[in-house]
Each structure stands twice: as C-alpha cells, then as structure tokens.
C-alpha cells in the first residue's frame, strides 16, 4: 500500500535543484508536478519561466545557458512529444547540458498502462540517445544530482522522469 | 516595403554590444545579417527549431539583463509559435527587442503564401500579447527615422517590418551555406558574453 512517506514531495526536488545551483526553471504545469508550483514561486534562488507550449522550454533554456545561467526544464511527457524539433535543434545539436524534469503521466509500477504517454516516453528518449532516471520517492531525489553531473559531463540533455508527487 | 538587406544593415548599425538572433531571411547568408554584420561574435543564428528564435532570445535577455537582445524573426516562423509572444511579454525583459520581418511568404521554401497573410494584424497581436511598446514600419525612410525611438523604448518591444519577399528557389543542396555553423555560434557567443570560457 502506498503511504505518504513513500512518495515524492516537492521540497526534495527543490533541494536538489538548489544543491546543483540551478538558476531557472522553465516550465509548463502538469498534474505530476502540480504541488511544486507554489514552492517554486516562493523560492528566491529559482526564477520561474512559464511558457505557453513545451517546445519553447528548450529554446529558452538554450538562451539562458548561452547567457551563463543554469536552467532546467520541467514539463510533462506529453510535452516532450510536442518538443521534438527543439530537443533536436536546441538540445542535441548544440550540446546543451540540459536536465529535463519530465512528469511521467500514466506511469504505474503495478502493471500494464493504458496511457500511451507513459508507454512511448522512454523508447522515444532512448531513440534520441537521451538517458533518463526515474524518481518516485524522496529517496530517489538525488538522481537529479546524478542527471546534472551527467549532463555536464556528456554535454547533452538528460531526462528525469517524475513518477509521482505529493503535496508539501 | 523595405529591402531585407537594408533592414538588417540598419539594425546592425544600431547594435552596439547587442546580441542578435536572426532566423530565416534575416539570417540568409547572401542578403541577411551574415552578409552585413559588424560583430559576428555576438550573432547567434537559428536555422533549426523553426519558430523558436524569440524563445532563444528571451533566454539570453533574461540571463544578460544589461545587454540588449535583438531577435530578427520571420512571419512564417512566428506563426509556428505564436504563444512565444505571450511568453515573452509575461516575463517582460526590458532589454528584449523582437523584430518581425513580414514578407507574407515562406521565402526559403519557394515563396508559398503563409496562412492568412492578407489579414494578419501583427501590431494588434503584439499589443494584445502584452508587449510594452509596438512599432511598425513599411518603408526604409520611416524605419531609419524611427529606429532610435524603438530601441530607446523599454522592452519588451515589438517592431513590425514590411519587407520585400526575396524568394529562395535554388535547390537545397546547391544553396550557399555560412561557414559559421549554428554549433560554432553556440560555442563562440558565450565566450564573447563572458558567460563561459571559449
């Protein structure tokens, strides 16, 4: 049985972002990361950049990176599907070391999922050669640090799939 | 209407230490910014990820608030990503200058008309999106006279330019390419900005 202790709480993610000196969170809200919004707004060290469509996020992040900042992208897996040309042109082709936090809509560890958003996301990331990590509980949050280190070392985007989230 | 080269030449002459993000015809190697630029180190061309030039420029503007960022966009490109106008206006960087080269066609693919080319109100859309200031020019004389006022305005500023279509019909594999690739620019511009070592 799932308990509140065994899920992911937004402060654990935000602590990881701060630990890795992230400056900007470029995002479009999704249900998996809903409870993070207020905390992000309240966090002075993180500048929130809301967008109208997910494909904008990689381009804005590219500009921030060019200008010396360290952004992450926070969108749903459905938004990754919409963002293909941005990931190609402004992620992979320019060697942007971008960590993409991706709401894993449809994810379940307990059996087949009817949601194609969940079924397609990992194969698509792998097709692009983008490695990804899954976080489901607070104990997993340090995988964000692993992703940040890997993005810098490989100079390419890395995905972090947010499998669950609970309120503050 | 304004000649494409005349427009980029005038903008370049006013750039001082601005970063310029050109795309499509404004980035044409034969008659766009690459043909007239006075400071290539601060040019960040975008030829892929169509429609995202203004997002790229917005990111730079947010990261470098003390430096002007000029985006040279195309009408077909901007139509692919209209939400960017609201995204930019919402963050409201005061150093962000969004030029729209409106030639009413997809010039790099042979000159096909863009959807709704005869009925769009770009100034109205920019105002409705929330840009702090909006300017429009349909001839070089007025643009030459007015550009200082536009660039003195507090951003985000939207500058609509009616430009002559210069249609590219050369087969893709025979087109002139810039020796400076997008990847090279992404390696060089951060160093020029002092954002990271080159």
Interface residues (C-beta under 8 A of the other chain):
Chain A: X24 X47 X49 X50 X51 X52 X53 X55 X56 X58 X59 X60 X61 X62 X63 X64 X65 X66 X67 X68 X69 X71 X85 X86 X88 X89 X90 X93 X94 X95
Chain B: X44 X46 X48 X49 X50 X51 X52 X53 X55 X56 X57 X58 X59 X60 X61 X62 X63 X64 X81 X83 X84 X86 X87 X90 X91 X182 X183 X186 X189 X190 X193 X194 X195 X196
